[in-house]
Amino acid sequence: MIKRALAGIDPFLLLLIATVAMASLFPAHGVGTIWFGYATNAAIVLLFFLHGAKLSRQAVLAGAGNWRLHLLVLCSSFVIFPALGLLFSALGGRFVAPEIIAGLLFLSLLPSTVQSSIAFTALARGNVPAAVCSASLSNLLGIVITPVMVGLFMHVSAATDGISLDAIKGIMSQLLLPFVAGHLLRPLIGGFVDRNKRILMPVDRSSILLVVYTAFSAAVIGGIWQRTSIWDLLAILVMSALMLALVMGANLFVARRMGLGREDEIVLLFCGSKKSLVSGVPMAGALFHAAAGPLILPLMIFHQLQLFVCAVIAARYRGMADDAPIIRAPAVDDAI
């Protein structure tokens, strides 16, 4: 029974939970905080350098012509989601801890995922080249758009005082420059990166876990668990589920209203409803430093929720595609 329950959980989420538990019991402090800070900065630079090196220019160009679809995905990520984040932060700010509601707003400002968006699109038999282009474009633009939107909107929460221009410049140099450098070096190192994805995956995940540990260590020392109740966590789950349902419903409505084909509908549904844990955790660490711990709690919960919901929906799309009748193209003799 327990094995079946754990089988549906992303193993990386279990590692995240274990990291939060370790930071709660054994937080870094004193000189350790300084060294973990250096290691975290280096891990973030390496993470985004590898992201740039992984980005296939050919795959992006293959789906680049579907500009209307890409604009809809960007609109979902950076217009619909932020609007809901602002609405929920205004409505829930009276009932939920300020740090938690700020985390929900931060979540809404993040770009889409890359790997899981493409994987679910492929599983549902959608337009994979378009998904590669949409997800990659969202992630790349998010390095610029998310810090700017954080600077504009995060002052609405009592947990933050807004983001300075220096902080925005700092995140550009810490995230954007390594990403661009990695992509420019792809002709030299791209083959190695593509051949060793399984070897490099632990580097990605270890970087995120290190950022989470450092952020939560500072949060624990600051008293996060004294200010966060079980009701706050349940509120995150409910609001995350509601936000995801509204966005997916809006994307499905837009796709059918605009007459998108089934394959493009799948791209909008999956790429437009995701939020990136891989980008979000380093961004929170770079932007908020010691205050990042509480802000990434909603992102961790939303991450697992989106994976579970999208897995179910992708399986249904695939089932419908498998059940659809196969129409045989007429042979030359039949056509005559």
Disulfide bonds with the S-S distance in Angstrom:
none
